[in-house]
Amino acid sequence: MTVTSPTAGPVPAGPAPARPGEAGLSAMPKPSPFFQRGFGWLVGSVWLFYLGQPLGTILDHPGGFAKWFSLTALVLFALSYVLVFLWTRRAHIEQRQPRMRDGFAWLAVTLVLGLAMIPGAGGDWMVGLVYIAASAIMVLPPRVAVPVVVVVATQPLLLPVFVPGWKHENGLFFSIVLAAFAMFGVTRMIDHNMRLTAANREIARLAVAEERARAARDLHDILGHSLTVITIKAELAGRLLPGAPDRAKAEVDDMERLAREALADIRRTVGAYREVCLDEELASAVSALSAAGIEAQVPRSADVPEPRGTLFSWAVREGVTNVVRHSGATRCVITVRRDEVEIADNGRGPGDGTGGSGLRGLRERAEACGGQLSVGRAPGSGFVLRVSVPA
């Protein structure tokens, strides 16, 4: 009697669909209802044809109670194996280990149904031991399943010694062992696949979080700087209006230009292609500082390669915004080198806090480029912000 091992493992359903906002970040399509429901039954049932041998023996048995009782037991045995298969498959999809108590209960039911085939199938009922060994690997932890498989595998060698008419079947012994090894490999593969699915979902979640953080940084840097400059210019225009209406009008026109630029920047940020230019930021810094009545010592241009140029642009924007809003300074000096940018003022110096979201965002940008942000008290008095990136 030669038996091939029924070693199909549970096939996990596809990963859950991405939550709103994750679409496009994780290409994990939702499985079809057929794959979720029908495919498990199909894969679990296809291996039952190996029960054809005990089925043939039962059908050849003379009619009577023993024949029909054994036939019913064989049908229920096959059904129990498929149900174990589906139960284990669902447990793997839900990333949980079946409870040991439930696993032993399933194995006990399957074993009883296998023994119930003896009146009609005789020694051929031992084909069912292959399914029992495979089920043990599916529903029990490895440290428990291995001893169970050893006990099951020895039965085709021991039972014929005590039951007259049953033949020694070494082939069945090896089939049970191979079924157990194959099912162990399949379950490990399923576990790894489920962990990979979980990792993909976590990657998608982190990608969404990173994108939100990027948008928050850009919006803070854009609106914080632009609205600060607009506020300063509005105050200046109000002071100039009685005595110098032409200059006041120029400041109002400049405010309109800044507002339009900020709106365009926001649109580009939403489109994820916001870019800044260091020379433009230096020119903007002169305008903002002058409007606030702060003496500006700023280079006209700077030759800094990318991606340091973009990083230094954000540093100038954040530094100047902080000087205008918080420092109370009368002078601001911006120094740009190929590997470093520094914004220093002669104001009140650093406060007791650790910095707001703007400095946190700038630190994240610097770290992403392999650089670092440092802030502290300037020589003498005031505040200094420095971003450096190794050349």
Buried (B, 14 or more C-beta within 10 A) or exposed (E): BEBEBBBBBBBBBBBEEBEEEBEEBBEBEEBEEEBEEEBBEEBBBEBBEBBEBBBEBBEEBEEEEBBBBBBBBBEBBBBBBBBBBBBBBBBBBEEEEBEEEEBBEBBEBBBEBBEBBBBBBBBBBBBBBBBBBBBBBBBBEEEBBBEBBEEBBEBBEEBBEEEEEBEBBEEBBBBBBBBBBBBBEBBEEBBEBBEEBEEBBEEBBEBBEEEEEBBEBBBBBBBBBBBBBBBBBBBBBEEBBEEEEEBBEBBBEBBEEBBEBBEEBBEBBEEEEBEBEBBEBBBBBBBBBBBBEBEBEBEEEBEBEEBBBBBBBBBBBBBBBBBBBBBEBEBBBBBBEBEBBBBBBBBEBBEEEEBEEBBBBBBBBBEEBEBEBEBEEBEEEBBBBBBBBEE
